[in-house]
């Protein structure tokens, strides 16, 4: 589903539309320029921190690199580096932890400021403290935008106004949390199991 939206693939049958327009009616440059993606495993280039964030430059950019890093809660570890925003990161950010890499990817998405967002397990590499901070930022990031949140953690799913439940590649339920919890046994069991585990760990 996430690969269809930026047209990494086209549907074999039927069509995908945005505001009633077939995705294939848009140029790839325009379509992909309108989408920011934070994948589960983000890729960083052998460039500086600043340059890696600025890769998100788009027609919608209206934030500074520093502001974007702050919104993604990346400022603290960036400022602790010898060269700060000019710090070279090495191949695929080899000097960073998984959580730091993900926060830079989030900063890139804040900087791009696109009207469409794809967040694919965007907080999977974060500890609970940083995940909570990022969730607060994500609420600001998705405000007024179309956001596709792919998540197994219900702490991320709660940010969605509409939830689609997939089972074996098929949509088995679609709605808000309250109605899914009452009507979808799969959703209810997953929710109860995860919340139970979270409470036990706490």
Secondary structure, 3 states (H helix, E strand, C coil): CHHHHCCCCCCCCCCCEECCEEHHHCCHHHHHHCEEEECCCCCCCCCEHHHHHHCCCCCCCCCCHHHHHHHCCCHHHHHCCCCHHHCECCHHHCCCCHHHHHHHHHHHHHHHCCCEEEEECCCCCCCHHHHHHHHHHHHHHHCCCEEEEECCCHHHHCCCCCEEEEECCEEEEEECHHHHHHHCHHHHHHHHHHHHHHHHHC
